[in-house]
Amino acid sequence: MEFDEVTVEEYMTTDVDTVAPDAWVTDVVDRLKEGSQYSGFPVVDDDRTLLGYVGAIDLLERPGDESVATVMSRDPVVVRPEMTVKNAARVILRTGHQFLPVVDGERTLLGTFSNGDAVRSGIERTTPTKVQSTREMLERSHDATVDVSERGVSVDALVPTQREVYADELEGRKYELQHELAEPLIVVSSGSERFLVDGHHRAMAARQLGIERTLAYVLTVPEGDVGELGFRKVARVAGLESLADIDVNDYLQHPLIEKTDPTQEG
């Protein structure tokens, strides 16, 4: 399975600490003081229907005998189990949350998906499968032997094959680079050209951080043995010559972000 197809359901945490709407504020404060992993809890009823979320900020200067139902946020951002890990991580980065509740179509709480889960999935799903499939495609398409090596490449020398990236995802890739969690890029080399096949967000993040070289799997196609590479054509048609040609999209409200509707009946 390709990484882009990995779903939230495969990496979400199902053992979730929750609170009931009729719990007292003082009880939630005590639980947070005990060392909860996160700074708040999903609020659910007896059927595990998600009613809201109560966090430390909701409890500030509130009487201890007040109920959770009166202080909780009633429209928490959520993700679905069938959403890809990549998209869920994008929502986390966009909203700034540590974790998000995972719900089904009936708003039943199935688990939580955290920024840690996103990082874990990225570490476990490595790139060798993508490298091999790209190598096989090149050899089949051009009837040539393609060598593979793992080495550093110049970021500024990369020719992109993707027109745009998301600003929020760039922040996640910066974090990975700064903490040595980023996977290598996948680059196809032909003559003096280096085509970026996979890892556009990572490459752009490296460029913004001032990183001159980054690790990559480099697939080398012998110069002169093949005609125009498909990647060269993609870049040429799109007018892409360097990473500076990539557009960075930063939507005011990302289309992946979803909130529960407090007026909807279950």
C-alpha positions in Angstrom: 0.0 0.0 0.0 1.3 3.5 -0.9 1.7 5.9 1.9 -0.9 8.3 0.4 -3.4 5.5 0.9 -2.7 4.8 4.6 -5.8 5.8 6.6 -6.4 7.3 10.0 -8.0 4.1 11.2 -4.7 2.2 10.9 -2.9 4.6 13.2 -5.5 6.2 15.5 -5.5 5.6 19.3 -8.7 3.7 20.3 -8.1 3.7 24.1 -9.3 7.3 24.7 -9.8 9.1 28.0 -13.2 10.9 27.9 -15.4 12.8 30.2 -19.2 13.0 30.6 -21.1 16.2 30.1 -22.4 16.1 33.7 -18.9 15.8 35.2 -17.7 18.7 37.5 -15.1 21.1 36.4 -13.1 20.3 39.5 -13.0 16.6 38.5 -11.6 17.5 35.1 -9.0 19.8 36.6 -7.9 17.0 38.9 -7.5 14.6 36.0 -5.4 17.1 34.1 -3.2 17.5 37.2 -2.7 13.7 37.3 -0.8 14.0 34.0 -3.2 13.5 31.1 -1.3 12.9 27.9 -3.2 15.9 26.3 -4.5 19.1 27.7 -8.1 18.1 27.5 -10.7 15.5 26.8 -13.5 14.6 24.3 -16.9 14.9 25.9 -19.2 12.0 25.1 -22.6 10.6 26.3 -23.4 7.1 27.3 -23.4 6.0 23.7 -20.0 7.5 23.0 -21.5 10.2 20.8 -19.2 13.1 20.7 -20.8 16.2 22.3 -17.8 18.5 22.5 -14.3 19.0 23.9 -13.1 20.4 27.2 -9.6 21.7 27.4 -7.6 23.5 30.0 -8.3 26.9 28.5 -12.1 26.2 28.9 -11.6 25.7 32.7 -9.8 29.0 33.4 -11.6 30.9 36.2 -14.6 28.6 36.1 -16.2 27.5 39.4 -15.4 23.9 40.4 -19.0 23.0 40.8 -19.9 23.9 37.2 -20.7 21.1 34.8 -18.5 20.2 31.8 -21.6 20.8 29.6 -21.6 24.5 30.4 -17.9 25.1 29.6 -17.0 22.7 26.8 -16.5 23.6 23.2 -19.4 22.3 21.2 -18.0 22.3 17.7 -14.6 20.4 17.8 -12.7 19.8 14.7 -12.8 16.1 13.8 -11.4 13.6 11.3 -12.9 10.5 9.8 -11.3 7.0 10.0 -11.2 6.7 6.2 -9.3 10.0 5.8 -5.7 9.5 4.8 -3.0 10.0 7.4 -1.5 12.7 5.2 -4.7 14.7 5.1 -5.4 14.3 8.8 -1.9 15.5 9.6 -2.5 18.5 7.4 -5.7 19.3 9.4 -3.7 19.0 12.7 -1.1 21.3 11.5 -3.6 23.8 10.1 -5.6 24.0 13.3 -2.8 23.8 15.8 -4.4 21.0 17.8 -2.3 18.3 19.5 -4.9 15.7 18.6 -8.3 15.4 16.9 -11.3 13.1 17.7 -12.0 10.4 15.1 -15.7 10.0 14.5 -18.0 8.0 12.2 -21.0 9.3 10.3 -23.1 9.2 13.5 -20.6 11.3 15.5 -19.6 8.2 17.5 -16.2 8.6 19.0 -13.9 5.9 17.6 -10.6 7.2 18.8 -8.1 10.1 18.5 -5.4 10.9 16.0 -2.5 13.0 17.2 0.5 14.7 15.7 2.5 11.9 17.3 0.5 9.3 15.3 1.2 11.3 12.2 4.9 11.3 12.8 4.9 7.6 13.7 3.1 6.6 10.5 5.6 8.6 8.4 8.5 6.8 10.1 7.0 3.4 9.7 5.9 3.8 6.1 9.3 4.2 4.4 10.0 5.0 0.8 11.7 1.8 -0.6 8.4 0.6 -2.2 8.0 3.9 -4.0 11.6 3.8 -5.1 11.2 0.3 -6.5 7.9 1.1 -8.3 9.5 4.2 -9.9 12.5 2.2 -11.0 10.4 -0.5 -12.6 8.3 2.2 -14.4 11.4 3.8 -15.8 13.0 0.6 -16.9 9.7 -0.6 -18.5 9.1 2.7 -20.2 12.6 3.3 -21.6 14.0 -0.2 -21.8 17.0 0.8 -19.8 18.8 -0.2 -16.7 18.3 2.2 -13.8 20.8 2.4 -11.0 19.6 3.5 -7.4 21.8 5.1 -4.8 21.1 7.0 -1.6 23.1 10.2 -1.3 22.8 13.9 -0.7 21.5 16.2 -3.4 21.6 20.0 -3.9 18.2 21.4 -3.1 18.6 24.3 -5.5 19.4 21.9 -8.4 16.1 20.0 -8.2 13.6 20.3 -11.0 10.1 19.9 -9.6 7.3 17.9 -11.2 4.5 19.2 -9.0 3.0 22.7 -9.4 1.9 23.5 -5.9 2.3 22.7 -2.2 0.3 23.5 1.0 1.7 26.0 3.5 0.4 24.1 6.5 2.1 20.9 5.3 5.3 22.8 4.9 5.3 23.5 8.6 5.1 19.8 9.3 7.9 18.9 7.0 10.1 21.6 8.6 9.5 20.0 12.0 10.5 16.6 10.6 13.7 18.1 9.0 14.6 19.9 12.2 14.1 16.7 14.3 15.7 14.3 11.7 12.4 12.5 11.0 12.1 13.3 7.3 12.2 10.5 4.7 14.6 10.9 1.8 13.4 12.5 -1.4 13.0 10.5 -4.6 15.0 12.0 -7.5 15.4 10.9 -11.1 18.8 11.8 -12.5 19.4 12.1 -16.3 22.5 13.8 -17.5 22.9 17.1 -15.6 19.2 17.3 -14.6 17.7 16.1 -11.3 13.9 15.7 -11.4 12.1 15.7 -8.0 9.6 12.8 -8.1 8.5 12.5 -4.5 9.0 14.9 -1.6 8.1 18.3 -2.9 6.9 19.5 0.6 10.2 18.2 2.1 12.3 19.9 -0.6 10.4 23.2 -0.2 10.7 23.0 3.6 14.5 22.4 3.2 14.7 25.4 0.9 12.9 27.7 3.3 15.1 26.5 6.2 18.2 27.3 4.2 19.3 23.6 4.0 21.5 23.4 0.9 21.7 19.6 0.6 19.3 16.8 1.7 19.2 13.1 1.5 17.6 11.4 -1.5 17.1 8.1 -3.3 18.6 8.9 -6.7 17.5 6.8 -9.7 20.0 7.3 -12.5 18.8 6.9 -16.1 21.8 6.5 -18.6 22.0 9.7 -20.7 21.6 9.1 -24.4 19.9 5.6 -24.0 16.4 7.1 -23.8 14.4 9.8 -25.3 12.7 12.6 -23.4 11.8 11.4 -19.9 8.2 11.7 -18.8 9.3 13.8 -15.9 11.1 16.2 -18.1 7.9 16.6 -20.2 5.8 17.2 -17.1 8.2 19.9 -15.9 8.4 21.5 -19.3 4.7 21.6 -19.9 4.1 23.1 -16.4 6.8 25.6 -16.8 8.8 24.3 -13.9 12.6 24.7 -13.8 13.3 25.1 -10.1 11.6 25.0 -6.7 11.1 28.7 -7.0 8.4 28.0 -9.6 6.2 26.1 -7.1 3.1 27.8 -5.8 2.5 27.7 -2.0 -1.2 27.6 -1.2 -2.4 29.0 2.1 -6.2 28.8 2.2 -8.0 30.8 4.9 -10.1 27.7 5.6 -8.6 24.5 4.3 -11.2 22.3 2.5 -10.2 19.3 4.6 -11.2 20.9 7.9 -14.5 19.7 9.2 -16.5 20.6 12.4 -19.3 18.9 14.0 -22.7 20.6 13.8 -24.1 21.1 17.3 -27.6 21.5 15.9 -27.5 18.1 14.2 -29.4 15.3 15.9 -27.8 11.9 16.1 
